[in-house]
Amino acid sequence: IQAVKREQEKGAPPQAYRKLFKYLREVSGL
């Protein structure tokens, strides 16, 4: 996912990733 790569370049905090993955799981669950 390009969005994830962009966040990695910015050096986003781990919490942001946890929220992002949790959100992706909820969306994929639909």
C-alpha positions as CSV (number, residue, x, y, z in Angstrom):
1,I,0.0,0.0,0.0
2,Q,1.4,3.4,-1.0
3,A,-0.1,5.1,2.0
4,V,1.8,2.8,4.4
5,K,5.1,3.4,2.5
6,R,4.5,7.2,2.8
7,E,4.0,6.9,6.6
8,Q,7.2,4.9,6.9
9,E,9.1,7.6,5.1
10,K,7.7,10.2,7.5
11,G,8.6,7.9,10.4
12,A,5.1,7.7,11.9
13,P,4.9,6.4,15.5
14,P,4.0,2.7,16.1
15,Q,0.6,3.7,17.5
16,A,-0.4,5.2,14.1
17,Y,0.4,1.8,12.4
18,R,-1.7,-0.1,15.0
19,K,-4.7,2.2,14.3
20,L,-4.1,1.9,10.6
21,F,-3.9,-1.9,10.5
22,K,-6.9,-2.2,12.8
23,Y,-8.8,0.1,10.5
24,L,-7.8,-1.9,7.4
25,R,-8.9,-5.1,9.1
26,E,-12.3,-3.7,9.9
27,V,-12.7,-2.5,6.3
28,S,-11.5,-5.8,4.8
29,G,-13.9,-7.6,7.2
30,L,-16.8,-5.8,5.5
